[in-house]
Amino acid sequence: MPARRGVAAVPSEAAGVRGTSAAFSVTVLVPGRVRADIDAVIASAPGVVVCYADEADEADARDQRRITLDADSGSTLAWLTSALRARLGADLLQTEDPVFTVASTGKLTQSLCASVTTGHDLALFDAEADRRVIRYLSVHPNHTDRVTGRPRRIALLTDASAVLDFEPLAAEAALPAVESQAAHLHRATGLDVIPMPVDAHEPADLARLVGMLAPGFAAMVLVHTHVRRIDAVRAAMLAAARPTSPLLLDSINDGLAVAATAAILNHLRAHGIEPARARVAIVDPGRGGDLAGLVVGAGVRQVTLYDPVLYGVQPLHGLAADLDLIVDLIGLARPPDGVAVLRTRPELPPPLDSASLGPRPLHALPGLLQAAVTMRRPITPAARLAAVRALTMQTPPGMLLPPLDLPRLTPAVAAAAVEALSARE
């Protein structure tokens, strides 16, 4: 493997390279002699571009260079790709888009847990072997988790009703986002997370699918699903009164709301404000699931639930002088001056590398999922509050939340939630 060297080449008026993103990137394979041409294209770019160049292999007579260029926006990327093709020509330029290259891998895959090397190994996968286990389960139905892989298997469901900031999509169009969530949850928990977009037009359809799929999974997690539909699914499951309800988590109540509550507490603590005396307004609270309940449960006694559709924005400006914090779930175009604003939009989470500055579902969801699977119990409000406390304890000074790559983050949240769930015994 050639050594990798990061070289920033940006217009002189650019403020820096932080505005670029791998989401707007192109990789080119070119002869080393045209590197100066690439630098000239970058220098005239309409936005910020950062160049990461691989060193050429000395043994490679062709002197090929693989170069990745990160841009600051889709428009800059489109200009960059067009300009490179115009300057170098198709015969010299080979391009690939890393975003689509990664997406086409599916981002995670299955692996065999048992050996299939010998004929004896293969016989353990045969019908007679299966018949023995199934006969055992027919007599001991409560032992399924002991003799199958179900305890490791998680269904990641979406009806594509709230995928980032898109309008409702066809279910298959949600796959890239669900596959990314599955990869993140697998990386954090080690569980086998299966991305499953489903064509469910009504919440009742989604609730039936959850019940139908439940026998094969330790838990279900609803992601990229509108909070109203999440609430309707949970209500339908309660109304169905099943003897054993499937474990169901979601990225709003068990993710975003928990992380946002922790960020609120950390902000108040950083400014020397006791939660019991804090004055917090939550703008468009319906988007936050149980956020308001968690905030009150965490000790904040003065919480204003502000509906911008009903009241408009101007009255919020009038309230600003009496507030310590505004939690913005809708994306206010012009928030009031003089009061801190925590932007907590479910559709637009902060970038992974700056997640310590704003809440993401991944702060809490992996640990709560681990706790639910370990205890085989649904997540309760007490478990969510325990996760809030764990997040605040793991947050370094000067930050709103812990970095997502903090090694002890998921274990700390899981341990706190397990202790809360165990207290019910």
C-alpha positions in Angstrom: 0.0 0.0 0.0 1.4 3.4 -0.9 1.8 5.9 1.9 -1.0 8.5 2.1 -0.2 12.2 2.3 -2.8 14.9 2.9 -2.2 18.0 0.8 -4.6 21.0 1.2 -4.9 23.0 -2.0 -7.6 25.7 -1.7 -8.3 29.1 -3.1 -6.4 31.8 -1.2 -9.6 33.5 -0.1 -11.0 30.3 1.5 -11.4 30.5 5.2 -10.1 27.0 5.8 -10.8 23.3 4.9 -13.4 22.5 7.6 -16.2 23.2 5.2 -15.3 20.3 3.0 -16.9 16.9 3.3 -16.3 13.3 2.1 -19.9 13.4 1.1 -18.9 15.7 -1.8 -15.8 13.9 -3.1 -14.4 12.3 -6.2 -11.5 9.9 -6.6 -9.3 10.1 -9.7 -6.6 7.8 -11.0 -4.2 9.8 -13.1 -0.5 9.7 -14.3 1.7 11.5 -11.9 2.8 14.0 -14.5 -0.6 15.7 -14.6 -0.6 16.6 -10.9 0.2 20.2 -11.8 -2.9 20.3 -14.0 -5.1 19.1 -11.1 -3.6 21.7 -8.8 -4.4 24.4 -11.4 -8.1 23.2 -11.5 -8.3 23.2 -7.7 -6.9 26.8 -7.5 -9.7 28.1 -9.8 -12.5 26.2 -8.1 -15.6 28.3 -7.0 -15.5 26.8 -3.6 -13.2 25.0 -1.1 -11.5 21.8 -2.3 -9.0 19.6 -0.3 -6.7 17.2 -2.2 -5.5 14.0 -0.6 -2.8 12.4 -2.9 -1.4 8.9 -2.6 2.3 8.6 -3.2 3.1 6.7 -6.4 4.6 3.3 -6.2 8.2 3.5 -7.4 7.8 0.0 -8.9 4.8 1.2 -10.9 6.2 2.1 -14.3 3.0 3.9 -15.1 3.5 6.3 -12.2 -0.3 6.2 -11.4 -1.6 8.4 -8.7 -4.9 7.9 -6.8 -6.1 11.3 -5.7 -9.2 12.0 -3.7 -10.7 15.5 -3.8 -13.2 16.7 -1.2 -15.4 19.7 -2.0 -17.6 21.9 0.2 -20.8 21.4 -1.7 -22.5 19.5 -4.5 -22.2 22.4 -6.8 -18.5 22.7 -6.3 -18.1 18.9 -6.8 -20.1 19.1 -10.1 -17.9 22.0 -11.3 -14.7 20.2 -10.2 -15.6 17.0 -12.1 -16.5 18.9 -15.2 -13.3 21.0 -15.1 -11.1 18.0 -14.6 -12.6 16.2 -17.6 -12.2 19.3 -19.7 -8.6 19.8 -18.8 -7.3 16.2 -18.7 -9.5 14.5 -21.2 -11.3 11.1 -20.9 -8.2 9.2 -22.0 -6.2 10.4 -19.0 -8.8 10.6 -16.3 -10.5 7.7 -14.5 -13.0 8.8 -11.9 -15.1 7.2 -9.2 -17.5 8.7 -6.7 -16.6 7.4 -3.2 -20.1 8.0 -1.9 -21.6 5.7 -4.5 -18.7 3.2 -4.2 -19.3 2.8 -0.5 -23.1 2.7 -0.9 -22.9 -0.1 -3.4 -21.1 -2.4 -0.9 -24.2 -2.4 1.3 -21.9 -1.2 4.1 -22.1 -4.5 6.1 -22.6 -8.2 5.4 -23.2 -11.5 7.1 -20.5 -14.0 8.1 -20.7 -17.6 9.0 -20.4 -18.3 12.8 -19.9 -22.1 12.4 -17.3 -24.1 10.6 -18.2 -25.6 7.2 -14.8 -27.0 6.4 -15.5 -30.8 6.6 -18.3 -33.1 5.7 -18.9 -33.5 9.5 -19.3 -29.8 9.8 -21.8 -29.6 6.9 -23.9 -32.4 8.4 -24.7 -30.1 11.4 -26.5 -27.9 8.8 -28.5 -30.7 7.4 -32.2 -31.5 7.8 -31.7 -34.2 10.4 -29.7 -31.8 12.6 -32.4 -29.1 12.2 -35.1 -31.6 13.0 -33.5 -32.5 16.4 -33.3 -28.8 17.4 -36.8 -28.0 16.2 -38.2 -31.0 18.1 -36.5 -29.7 21.2 -38.0 -26.3 20.7 -41.5 -27.7 20.2 -41.2 -29.1 23.8 -39.2 -26.1 25.2 -40.5 -23.0 23.3 -38.9 -20.7 25.9 -35.5 -21.9 25.0 -35.3 -20.4 21.5 -32.7 -17.8 22.5 -30.5 -20.6 23.9 -30.3 -22.6 20.7 -30.6 -20.1 17.9 -28.9 -16.9 16.8 -32.0 -14.7 17.6 -30.4 -13.0 20.7 -27.8 -11.4 18.3 -30.2 -10.4 15.6 -31.8 -6.9 15.3 -34.3 -5.8 12.7 -33.8 -2.1 11.6 -37.1 -1.1 10.2 -38.2 2.0 8.3 -41.3 3.0 6.3 -39.3 5.8 4.7 -41.6 8.4 6.0 -38.8 10.6 7.5 -35.5 9.9 5.8 -33.3 12.9 6.5 -35.0 16.0 5.1 -36.7 14.3 2.2 -40.4 14.0 1.6 -41.7 10.4 2.2 -39.9 8.1 -0.2 -40.4 4.7 -1.8 -39.1 2.1 0.7 -36.2 1.0 -1.4 -34.9 4.6 -1.7 -34.3 4.6 2.1 -31.8 1.7 1.9 -28.6 3.8 1.9 -29.6 5.6 5.1 -30.8 2.4 6.8 -27.6 0.6 5.8 -25.5 3.4 7.3 -27.6 3.2 10.6 -27.1 -0.6 10.6 -23.4 -0.3 10.2 -23.2 2.3 13.0 -25.3 0.1 15.4 -23.3 -3.0 14.5 -20.0 -1.2 15.1 -21.2 0.1 18.5 -22.9 -3.1 19.8 -21.5 -6.1 17.9 -25.1 -7.2 17.2 -26.2 -8.4 13.8 -28.3 -5.5 12.5 -30.4 -6.2 9.4 -31.6 -3.1 7.4 -35.2 -3.6 6.4 -37.1 -0.9 4.6 -40.8 -2.0 4.4 -43.6 -0.9 2.2 -46.1 0.1 4.9 -48.5 2.8 3.9 -50.3 3.0 7.2 -49.0 2.8 10.8 -51.3 -0.2 11.3 -49.5 -2.0 8.5 -46.1 -1.2 10.1 -47.4 -2.5 13.5 -48.5 -5.7 11.9 -45.1 -6.2 10.3 -43.4 -5.6 13.6 -45.5 -8.4 15.1 -45.0 -10.7 12.1 -41.2 -10.3 12.1 -40.7 -10.4 15.9 -40.2 -14.2 16.2 -36.9 -14.0 14.3 -35.3 -11.0 16.1 -34.2 -10.1 19.6 -35.5 -6.5 19.0 -36.9 -4.2 16.5 -35.7 -0.6 15.9 -37.7 2.0 14.0 -35.4 4.5 12.2 -36.1 7.2 9.6 -39.8 6.9 10.5 -42.0 9.9 11.3 -42.5 10.3 15.1 -46.3 10.3 14.5 -46.1 6.9 12.9 -43.8 5.7 15.7 -46.4 6.7 18.3 -49.2 5.1 16.3 -47.2 1.8 16.0 -46.6 1.7 19.7 -50.3 2.4 20.4 -51.4 -0.3 18.0 -49.1 -2.8 19.6 -50.5 -1.9 23.1 -54.1 -2.3 21.7 -53.2 -5.7 20.2 -52.5 -7.0 23.7 -50.1 -9.7 22.6 -49.1 -12.3 25.2 -45.4 -11.4 24.6 -44.8 -8.0 23.0 -41.7 -7.7 20.8 -38.9 -5.4 22.0 -39.4 -2.2 20.1 -37.0 0.8 20.2 -36.9 3.9 18.0 -34.4 6.5 17.0 -36.5 9.4 18.4 -37.5 8.4 21.9 -34.5 6.1 22.5 -32.0 8.1 20.6 -32.5 11.8 19.8 -34.7 12.7 22.9 -32.2 11.1 25.3 -29.2 12.8 23.7 -30.9 16.2 23.5 -31.9 16.0 27.2 -28.3 15.3 28.1 -27.1 18.2 25.9 -29.6 20.5 27.7 -28.3 19.5 31.1 -24.7 19.9 30.1 -25.5 23.4 28.7 -27.2 24.4 31.9 -24.3 23.0 34.0 -21.7 24.9 31.9 -23.6 28.1 32.6 -24.1 27.5 36.3 -27.8 27.2 36.0 -29.6 24.7 38.3 -32.1 22.6 36.3 -34.9 23.3 38.8 -34.4 27.1 38.1 -33.8 26.8 34.4 -36.3 28.2 31.9 -36.3 26.1 28.7 -38.6 26.4 25.6 -38.9 23.5 23.2 -40.0 24.6 19.8 -42.3 22.2 17.9 -42.1 19.6 20.7 -44.1 17.0 18.8 -41.0 16.3 16.7 -39.0 15.2 19.8 -41.1 12.2 21.0 -40.7 12.0 24.7 -38.1 14.8 24.9 -40.4 17.1 27.0 -41.1 14.3 29.5 -37.4 13.5 29.8 -36.5 17.1 30.3 -39.0 17.4 33.1 -37.9 14.0 34.5 -34.3 15.3 34.5 -35.3 18.1 36.9 -36.1 21.1 34.6 -39.3 22.5 36.1 -40.0 25.4 33.8 -40.5 24.0 30.3 -42.4 25.9 27.7 -43.8 23.8 24.8 -44.0 26.2 21.9 -45.9 25.4 18.7 -44.6 27.7 15.9 -47.4 26.6 13.5 -50.1 27.7 16.0 -48.5 30.9 17.3 -46.0 31.9 14.7 -42.4 33.0 15.5 -42.8 36.5 16.8 -44.2 35.6 20.2 -41.2 33.4 20.8 -39.0 36.5 20.4 -41.1 38.2 23.1 -40.4 35.3 25.4 -36.7 35.2 24.8 -35.7 37.6 27.6 -37.2 35.1 30.1 -35.5 32.0 28.7 -32.2 30.3 29.4 -32.3 28.0 26.4 -34.4 27.4 23.3 -34.4 23.8 21.9 -35.2 24.2 18.2 -36.6 21.0 16.7 -38.0 22.7 13.5 -35.1 24.8 12.3 -36.0 28.4 13.0 -34.9 30.7 10.2 -34.5 33.6 12.6 -34.1 32.5 16.3 -34.3 35.2 19.0 -31.2 37.1 19.9 -29.7 37.0 23.3 -30.7 33.4 24.2 -28.8 30.2 23.6 -30.3 27.9 20.9 -29.8 24.1 20.8 -30.6 22.9 17.3 -32.0 19.4 17.5 -33.5 18.6 14.2 -34.3 14.8 13.7 -33.9 15.2 9.9 -30.5 16.9 10.0 -28.2 15.5 12.7 -24.8 17.1 13.1 -21.9 15.6 11.2 -20.3 12.6 12.9 -17.0 14.4 13.5 -18.8 17.2 15.4 -21.4 15.2 17.3 -20.0 16.5 20.6 -21.7 19.8 19.7 -25.2 18.5 19.1 -27.3 15.4 19.7 -27.5 12.4 17.5 -29.5 9.2 18.1 -26.3 7.3 18.1 -25.3 8.8 21.4 -27.9 6.7 23.3 -29.5 4.2 20.9 -26.7 1.7 20.8 -26.4 1.5 24.6 -30.2 1.3 25.1 -30.5 -1.4 22.5 -27.7 -3.4 24.2 -29.6 -3.1 27.5 -32.9 -4.1 26.0 -31.4 -7.2 24.4 -29.4 -8.1 27.6 -32.4 -7.8 29.9 -35.0 -8.9 27.3 -37.2 -6.0 28.5 -38.6 -2.9 26.8 -36.9 0.4 27.5 -38.7 2.4 30.2 -38.7 6.1 30.9 -36.5 5.3 33.9 -33.9 3.6 31.6 -33.9 6.6 29.3 -33.3 8.9 32.3 -30.5 6.6 33.4 -29.0 6.9 29.9 -29.3 10.7 30.1 -27.3 10.7 33.3 -24.7 8.3 31.8 -24.2 10.7 28.8 -23.8 13.7 31.0 -21.1 11.8 33.1 -19.2 10.9 29.9 -19.2 14.4 28.5 -15.8 16.1 28.6 -15.7 19.7 29.9 -16.7 22.3 27.4 -18.7 20.0 25.2 -22.4 19.4 25.0 -22.1 15.6 24.5 -19.4 12.9 24.3 -17.7 12.2 21.0 -19.4 9.3 19.3 -16.0 7.4 19.0 -15.5 7.5 22.8 -14.8 3.8 23.6 -16.7 3.7 26.9 -19.8 5.5 25.6 -22.0 2.6 24.6 -21.0 0.4 27.6 -21.7 3.2 30.0 -25.2 3.9 28.6 -26.0 0.2 28.5 -24.8 -0.4 32.1 -26.9 2.5 33.4 -30.0 1.3 31.5 -29.5 -2.3 32.7 -29.3 -1.0 36.3 -32.6 0.9 35.8 -34.3 -2.1 34.2 -33.1 -4.4 37.0 -34.6 -2.1 39.6 -38.0 -3.3 38.5 -37.4 -6.8 39.8 
